[in-house]
Amino acid sequence: MLPGEFSLLPGHFCGILLLMKSLNKPINVRRPEMMEKVQAEVAQYRSNLVESIIASGNVYHHGKLQISLAADFGFCDGVKRAIEIAYATCHMFRGKRIWLIGEIIHNPEVNARLDAMGLLHLPWNLSDERYTQLTAEDVVIMPAFGVSVQMREFLDAKGVQLVDSTCGNVVKVWHRVRNYARRGITSIIHGKVRHEESIATASHSRGDDGNGNFIVIFSEDDARCVADYIAGKGNKAEFLSRFKLSVSPGFDPDVHLQEVGVANQTTMLKDETARIQQIIRAAVVQRDGTDERCHLFDTICGATQDRQNALYDLLEKSLDAMFIVGGYNSSNTTHLAHIASLQLPTFFIKSADCLMDAQRIKCFDLATKSEQIVALPTSLAHPAMPCHIGITAGASCPDNVIEQVITRLISLRDE
């Protein structure tokens, strides 16, 4: 059982699921009059500098410093929509208690600005006492990652005024895994078991009647373990021990791995998802002689793919270092940092403030999962030395933050 699901609604994970069509329809806040009000506020996330660099072929020169931006980076359409919804909600329901479940997106700059507007926060744990205090007068915003079926049902039963900012790409995955459940197919979800999106997708894979099954796997090593079991090489006790926090209640690998369908958290590494799909498919073919009981569907979001592809293209250039800008808890940004770190010095930063001086930078270390102070490339600190820096950002990072990083790099060069 997913730890996130257990904490969301203890003792009710196996309860009867309502059909999604029976739930109350969320309030539409993206009305013309509301959108007109929020445009000036949303415009704060734009950058004239970044737009001018894009117009100049994504390259900026300052003396012997060259900065190259990836062809695709920063805000995606789903993130823009979620932010507009959050601002519009604050306008439409001014004076009421407005709650946001978790974070609207995984970016500290955006979340801090929304907090300053008075948004209250609900945790991803339905047993928290704040949920018991909700009334029909409260407004609750569901984040871009979506929420689990159980959480949605709870909020619906409370009668709160719901506003939905769930990304359309996430909803497409939900439709896929619900369809798997209707056909008796177990969902193999490539994702992070504690990530909000994976928690929500796992709940939808239970299907309309709550009897569907799932297993969440994170790595190719996890996929090989599942593949071994499918091919008849696994040990049941060891398998269940390894995945005890990542499977649906009552999961029996002897039964529930007979026919499988692969889906994924939309922000995972595209290449890794493709390899995982082939590992699972090969195991089914080895067992059955055919892949008829293995269903593959690429649910990586288009914006995630575009940003990963653009980074690979940027890495073809002769760069001294790569800067990845975005929230440390952003899955798609973390994957960009992983890709770049395999090829050259990479600095994963959340803001320009991380650039302490011309020698030091605070950046997120993927291995320790903590912020570390490390040395910057020597060439960056010396104006007389040529230095070529690459920059990209995750789908939840605004252009104004990227501009601040660029201007900070320039100022360090001039110190």
N, C-alpha and C positions, 0 to 999 in steps of 0.2 A: 504494500500500500504506500502511496506517495506520502511523504511526511507533510507536504503542504496540504494535501487533502484531509489528512487526519486532523490537522490543526484547524482546518476550516470549519469542520462540523463534526466533532467527535461523536461516534456512535451512530451517525446517520449516513455514512458513506454508502451503505447498501440499501438505503431507504428507497422508496418508490420515486422515480424521476418523472417530473411533469414533462409533457411534450413542449418543446420550445415555443410552438405557436400558441400555447395557452397562456404564456406569460404576458404581462401588461406591456404595451408598446411604449418604448422610451420616448421622452419629449424631444421634439426637434427644435434645437436652439439655433440652427444655422439658417435662420430666416434673414431675408434681405436687410431689414432694418437693424438686426443684430450684427450682421456681417459688416455693415457700414460703420458701426460703432467700434468694432474691434480692429479694423484694418490698420489704424494708426498705431495701436499697441503692438500688433504683430509685426509691423514694419521695423520695430526696434531690433529685430533679429537679422535684418538685412545688413549688407555692407557694400558701400560704394567702392571701397578699395578692392574687395574680392570680385565684384562685378567687373571692374576695370581690368583686373588681371585675367579673368576669363575671356574678356573681349580681346585681350592681347595674346591669345593662344595659351593661356594658363601658365605663363612664365613672367616673373618679375625680377628686374635687375636693380641692385643697389651697390654701385661700385663693383667690386669683384665678388659680391654675394649674389648668387642666383637662387631664386626660390621657384620651384615647379609644383604646381597644384595638380592633383589627379584630375582626370577628365570628368569623373563623377564623384561627388563627395557631399557630405552634409545632409540637411533636411530632405527627407523623402515626402511624397504627397500625403502619406498616412500620418506622419508626424505633424505636418503643417495643419492637417484637418483636426487632429486631436487638440492641438494648441488653440486653434480657433474656437473649438467647442468649449474648452475650459474658460477662455475669456468671455465668450458669449454667455455662458452659464452665469458667470459672475455679474454680468450686466442684467440679464433677464430676471434673476432672483435676488437682486440686491436687497439686503436687509434680512434675508433668511439664512439659516445655517446651511452652508454648502460643504459637503464632504467629498473628498477624493480618496478612492481606494488605492493605497500605496502611492506611486508616482505616476503622473500622466505619461511620462517617458523617462528614460534613464539619462537625464542630463541635469547636472547641478545648477547651471545658469538658469535654465527654464524653470525648474522646480522652485528655486529661490524667489524668482519674480512672482510666481503664482502664490507662493506662501505669503508674500508681502501684500497680496490682494485680500488676504483673510481666509483663504481656503483652510478647512479643517481636514485632518487625516484619519482614515480608518485603516487598521492593519489588515494583513492577509490572514486573519485568524478570527473566525466567527464567534469563538468563545470569549473574545475580548468584551468587556462590559460596555464599551461604547456602542456596540451593535444593539444591545438590549435597550438602550436609551433612544434609539431612532423612532421617530414618529412620522405620520403622514405629511407633516409640515416640512420635513427635512428633504434636501436635495442631495442626491448621491451621484457622483460622476464615476462611471466605469472607465478604467484607463485603456490606452491603446492596445495593451496586451490581452484585453478581455478579462472575464472572470469565470470561475468554474460554474457548472450547472447548479451545484449546491448553493453557492453564494448568491447566484441570480435568483433562485427560488426563495431563498430566505428574504432577500430584499423585496421581492415581489409580494411576499406574504406580509411584510411590514407595511406595505402600502406607500413606501417612500416615492418621491418624484425622481425617476431615474433618467439620467442622461448618458448616452452610450457613445464612447469615442473609440470603440474597438476597430482596429485596422481591418480593412476588407480582405487583405491577404490572410489574416489569421482566421477569419470567418470561413474562407474557402477550405482551409485545413479541417476545420470543425465539420463541414459538410462531408468531406472525404472520409473521416474516421467514423462518423455516424452511419454513413453508407456501408462501411466495412462491418459495423456492428449488426446492421440489419441483415447482412448476408452471412453472419456467423464467422466473420474473418477477424482474427486478432490483430490489433494495431501494434506495430513495432514503431515506436516514436523515437526518432533521433533528436535528442535535446538534453537540456540540463534539468535534472529531476526537480530541483527546487525553484526553477525559473517560473515566473507567473504564467507565461504563455504555455509552457509545457504542462503545468498543473491544470490549466483550463482545457487544453486539448485532451489530456488524459480523461478528464471528467466527461467530455463529449464522446469519447470512444466507448463509453459504457452504453451508448445508444439510447433509443426512445424508452426502452423498458428497463434499463439499468443492468442488463445481463451481459453486455459486451465486455470484452477483455482487452488488456493492453500490457505492454512492457516498455519502459523507457530506458533507452541505452544512450550512453554519452560518447563512447569512443569506438574505434575499430577493434580494440581488444574486447570490449563488451560484445560487439557484433560477432566476433569469432567464437566467443563462448556460446552465444545463442545458436550460431551456425553449427557448432560441434554437436549441440544437443539435438538440433533438427536432423543431423546426419547420423544420429544414434550413438554418439561418442561421449555424451555427457553423463555426469552423476547427478541424480535428482536432488539429493540433499544439499550438495555443494551449490547447485544451481539456485535453489530456492534461498539458500543462505546469502549468496552473492547479491541477488536481486530482491531481497525481501522488502526493501523500501521503494521499489520501482515497478511493482506489478499491481494489477487489480486484485481485489479480495478473492480468495479461493483459487488463485491462479495455479493451474496444473500444467506444467510444460508438456506432459505426455498427451494431453488433450488439446491445449490451447495453442500449440505450435504446429498443428497439422495444416492449417491454412492461415497465411499471414499476409498483411498489407503494410507496407512501409510508408510512413509519413515523417515529417520533421518539424521541429521548431523553425520558424521562417528565417531566423537570423543565424543559422549554423553555417559552417564552411561548406560551400557547394561541392568542392572536390571530395571532401571527406564523406559527405552524404552519398555521393555517387559510388564511392568505394564500399561503403556500408551496404548499399543496395545490392551490389554485385556479390558481396560476401554472403548475404542472406539468400539471394537467388541461386548461387552455386550450390549451397547446402540443400535447398529444396530439390534442385535437379538431381543431385547426387542420391537423394532419398527416393524420389518419385520417378526419375527418368524424364521428367518434364517440368516446366516452370508454371504449369496451370494453377497451382495453389500458392503462387507467390505474386503478389500484386504490388507494382512499383508506381509511385507517383511523386514527382519532384515538387515539393511544396516550399522550396526556398523562394523567398520574396524577390521580385524582380529588382527592387532597389538594392537589396543585399548583394545580388549577383553583379549588378552594374558596378557597385563600389569595389567589390573584390576584383573584378576584371580590370577596372581602371587602375587599381593598385599594381596588379601584375604588369600592366603596360608601363606604369611609371618606374617600376623597379628595373626596367630594361635600360634606363638612363644611367649615366655615370654619376651616382649620388654619393656624397660624403656621409649623409645621415638622413634618417626618415623620422618625421614627427607625425604621430597619430593623435588626433585631438578628439576628446569626448569623455563621457562619463565612465568611470572605472567599472560600474556594474552594467554597462551596456554590452550585450552579447555580440552584436554585429561589429562594434568598435574593437572589442577584445580580439575577435578573429582577424581583423585588419592588422592589429599589432603583432599577432602571431605570425601571419604571413610575412610581414616585413622583417621581423626579427630573425628569420631564417637566412636572410641574405645580407644584412648590413646593420650597423648600429641604429637602433630604433628607440625612440623616446615616446612613451604613451603618457600624455599629459591631459589634465582636465581643463586647464586654463593657462593664460599667459603668466599668472602669478607663480606658476611652477618654475619658470625661468628665473632663478634666483640672482645670478650674475653671469658674467661671460665664461665662467669656469664650471658652475654648478647648476644642476637642474633636479627638481623633485619629479619623479616619474613612477608610474606603476610597474612593478616587477611581476611578470606573469607567473614566474616560478613560485615566489613566496606569497603572491597575492597581497602585496602591501606596497605602500609608497616608499621609495628609497631615494636618497640623495646620491647622485652619480656625477661623473665628470662629463662635460660637453666636449665635442671634438675640438682639438686645438685650433684648427683652421677657422672656426667660427669666431674666435676671440681676436683674430689679427686681421685688420682691414686690408693689409697688403697681401694676404694669402687668398687665393681663389677658394671659394666654398660653395658647394651646390647642395641645397637642402630640398628634400621632397616633403610635401605636406598633404595629408588627407584627413578625413573625419568621418565618423560614423553617421548613420542616418538620423540620429537624434541630436546632432551638434549644429547650432545655428552659425550663420556666416559671421555675425558680429564677434563671436568668440575666436573664430579663425583669424579675423582681422587683427584682433588684439595680440594673438600669437605672432603674426607677421611683423607688426609694428614693434613688438618687444624684441624680436630677433634683430631687427634693424638697429634698434637703440643699443643693444648689446654690442653690435658690430662697431658702433660709433663711440663707445665709451673709451 
